[in-house]
């Protein structure tokens, strides 16, 4: 009679022991090929490099208050001192009571919103760290398109009344440059 283990560890087959033969008493298990050995020194260097990179990233995220940028709190935008003037302008502007920074400066869909925030956050911090930012800060063309689309989304009825159908739309910020940020 076959053992329970032999019956449960084989796929049905016409020939016995052709798929996963179980060892019998006194037989040895098949040898598993050995992986290449990594020297202790190489492992130590690799571990230290990874640990240093992870530690630096975590410290930077903590020091830069990275978690605050995942919220809709406008004060998070003022974490970076280059945005202080824009934040102060938003506090005084008419949109403060109806819109946050994300309502105007990020796309509406959730995934696109956080992709945009991640991309802007990386490039803003890169420019700030390397000294490559413009002072006063200026909006990039991709972000201007997002802001324009958000203006048109909220003010759709007004835009439709101003811009006749079939004509080239005029940039909102051409006339309303300081609406969101009174500077």
Buried (B, 14 or more C-beta within 10 A) or exposed (E): EEEEEBEEEBEEEEEEEEEEEEEEEEEEEEEEEEEEEEEEEEEEEEEEEEEEEEEEEEEEEEEBEBEEBEEEBBEBBBBBEBBEBBBBBBEEBEBBEEBBBBBBBBBEEEEEBBEBBEEBBEEBBEBBEEEEBEEEBEEEEEBBEBBBEBBBEBBEEEBEEEEEEEEEEEEBBEEEEEBBBBE
